[in-house]
Amino acid sequence: MANITAADVNKLRQTTGAGMMDCKKALVEADGDFEKAIEILRKKGQKVAANRADRDSSEGAAIAKVAPDHTSGVVISLNCETDFVAKNDSFVALANALADLALGFNNKEAFLEANFNGISVQDKLTEQTGVIGEKIEIGGFEKLSAPFVGSYIHAGNKIATLVGLSAAVKGADVVAKDVSMQAAAMNPVALNEAAVDQSIIDKEIEIAKDQLRQEGKPEAMLDNIAKGKLNRFFKDNTLVNQDFIKDSKLSVAQYVKSIDPKLEVTGFKRVALG
């Protein structure tokens, strides 16, 4: 049996919002497996935060940059250990300078080897670790290309997003920013139903069925009811199907088409901290 520590229990509690004893029981049942414990809590109907990855992130600055022709963009996070450093003007300036450089690279590995004022990006991070006294590193690195790319950085540089559109129509800059803001605020798991990983779908169906069984629903009815719950999951968690935050009478897809009937969202990237 795994050794369940108070720190383990507290981490699960902070991640899920469930009670301390419920978290301890879930960890014991899961034999210390953190992800399995989260599933156990969900199946028992406990409140689980939708975005646990963000809660585990370090401090730092998330920055989005878009190329001058708006056909590509990059979003990175420059991570540090404390909020005090993250808010420092020179740290944010470094994050912006690195993001400008990152526009020219397609992956994190190549970017870390790139020349930054005479030394590699990786060496610059090592240098800053010595200067600041905290571990400094590149956390997230996401690249996006589309006929039109827009961006949004949430106040405090905690979340940065990119959104791609199918055409550079009139008003594309406003649409892309609005949808980027949507992605920042609502943290969708995927662009649309087709983009949701099958493992996530299977897990949602399993959780829905377990909840229905606990409610006493007949086994013969579970598949149909679970499909209904899955459709609700798609609506709440896929970007184009979510209610548009500026007008809940419209989905994001409907809002985009209200600007141009042929316009579509082709992709998004999101990096978050804290």
Backbone hydrogen bonds, N-H to C=O, Kabsch-Sander energy under -0.5 kcal/mol:
donor,donor_aa,acceptor,acceptor_aa,energy
4,I,2,A,-0.9
5,T,3,N,-0.7
9,V,5,T,-2.0
10,N,6,A,-2.5
11,K,7,A,-2.3
12,L,8,D,-2.1
13,R,9,V,-2.3
14,Q,10,N,-2.7
15,T,11,K,-2.0
16,T,12,L,-2.5
17,G,13,R,-2.7
23,C,19,G,-2.4
24,K,20,M,-2.3
25,K,21,M,-2.6
26,A,22,D,-2.3
27,L,23,C,-2.4
28,V,24,K,-2.3
29,E,25,K,-2.7
30,A,26,A,-2.1
31,D,28,V,-1.3
32,G,27,L,-3.2
33,D,30,A,-1.5
34,F,32,G,-0.7
37,A,33,D,-2.1
38,I,34,F,-1.8
39,E,35,E,-1.8
40,I,36,K,-2.3
41,L,37,A,-2.2
42,R,38,I,-2.2
43,K,39,E,-2.6
44,K,40,I,-1.4
45,G,42,R,-1.8
46,Q,41,L,-2.7
52,R,50,A,-0.7
55,R,51,N,-0.7
56,D,52,R,-1.1
56,D,53,A,-0.6
57,S,54,D,-1.2
59,E,80,C,-1.0
61,A,78,L,-2.0
62,A,157,N,-3.3
63,I,61,A,-0.5
63,I,76,I,-2.9
65,K,74,V,-3.0
67,A,72,S,-2.6
70,H,67,A,-2.2
73,G,144,L,-2.3
74,V,65,K,-2.7
75,V,142,E,-2.5
76,I,63,I,-2.5
77,S,140,G,-1.8
78,L,61,A,-2.6
79,N,77,S,-0.7
79,N,137,E,-3.5
80,C,59,E,-2.6
86,A,82,T,-1.9
87,K,83,D,-1.7
88,N,85,V,-1.5
92,V,88,N,-2.2
93,A,89,D,-2.3
94,L,90,S,-1.9
95,A,91,F,-2.3
96,N,92,V,-2.2
97,A,93,A,-2.2
98,L,94,L,-2.6
99,A,95,A,-2.1
100,D,96,N,-2.1
101,L,97,A,-1.8
102,A,98,L,-2.4
103,L,99,A,-1.0
103,L,100,D,-0.6
104,G,101,L,-1.7
105,F,102,A,-2.2
111,F,107,N,-1.8
112,L,108,K,-2.4
113,E,109,E,-0.9
114,A,111,F,-1.4
116,F,119,I,-4.2
119,I,116,F,-1.3
121,V,114,A,-1.6
122,Q,112,L,-2.4
124,K,120,S,-2.2
125,L,121,V,-2.3
126,T,122,Q,-2.1
127,E,123,D,-2.6
128,Q,124,K,-2.5
129,T,125,L,-1.9
130,G,126,T,-1.6
131,V,127,E,-2.0
132,I,128,Q,-3.1
133,G,129,T,-2.0
137,E,79,N,-1.7
139,G,77,S,-2.5
139,G,137,E,-0.6
142,E,75,V,-2.5
144,L,73,G,-2.4
146,A,71,T,-1.7
148,F,165,L,-1.3
149,V,70,H,-2.7
150,G,163,V,-2.5
152,Y,161,T,-1.8
154,H,159,I,-3.0
157,N,154,H,-1.9
160,A,271,V,-2.5
161,T,152,Y,-2.8
162,L,269,K,-2.4
163,V,150,G,-2.2
164,G,267,G,-2.9
165,L,148,F,-3.1
166,S,264,E,-2.1
169,V,167,A,-1.4
172,A,169,V,-2.1
175,V,171,G,-2.2
176,A,172,A,-2.9
177,K,173,D,-1.8
178,D,174,V,-2.6
179,V,175,V,-2.7
180,S,176,A,-2.1
181,M,177,K,-2.4
182,Q,178,D,-1.9
183,A,179,V,-2.4
184,A,180,S,-2.0
185,A,181,M,-2.5
186,M,182,Q,-3.0
187,N,183,A,-1.3
189,V,237,N,-2.7
190,A,237,N,-1.1
195,A,192,N,-0.8
196,V,193,E,-1.5
200,I,197,D,-0.9
201,I,197,D,-1.8
202,D,198,Q,-2.9
203,K,199,S,-1.9
204,E,200,I,-2.4
205,I,201,I,-2.3
206,E,202,D,-2.2
207,I,203,K,-2.6
208,A,204,E,-2.4
209,K,205,I,-2.4
210,D,206,E,-2.2
211,Q,207,I,-2.2
212,L,208,A,-2.3
213,R,209,K,-2.4
214,Q,210,D,-1.9
215,E,211,Q,-1.1
216,G,213,R,-1.4
217,K,212,L,-2.4
221,M,218,P,-1.5
222,L,218,P,-0.6
222,L,219,E,-1.0
225,I,221,M,-2.1
226,A,222,L,-3.0
227,K,223,D,-2.0
228,G,224,N,-1.6
229,K,225,I,-2.1
230,L,226,A,-2.2
231,N,227,K,-2.3
232,R,228,G,-1.7
233,F,229,K,-2.1
234,F,230,L,-2.4
235,K,231,N,-2.1
236,D,232,R,-2.3
237,N,233,F,-2.0
238,T,234,F,-1.7
239,L,190,A,-2.5
240,V,191,L,-2.3
241,N,238,T,-1.0
242,Q,238,T,-1.2
242,Q,239,L,-0.8
244,F,247,D,-0.6
244,F,250,L,-3.1
247,D,244,F,-1.2
250,L,247,D,-2.2
252,V,242,Q,-1.9
253,A,240,V,-2.4
255,Y,251,S,-2.3
256,V,252,V,-2.5
257,K,253,A,-2.1
258,S,254,Q,-1.3
259,I,255,Y,-0.7
259,I,256,V,-1.1
260,D,256,V,-1.3
263,L,260,D,-1.9
266,T,164,G,-2.5
266,T,264,E,-0.6
267,G,164,G,-1.0
269,K,162,L,-2.1
271,V,160,A,-2.5
273,L,158,K,-2.5
274,G,58,S,-1.4
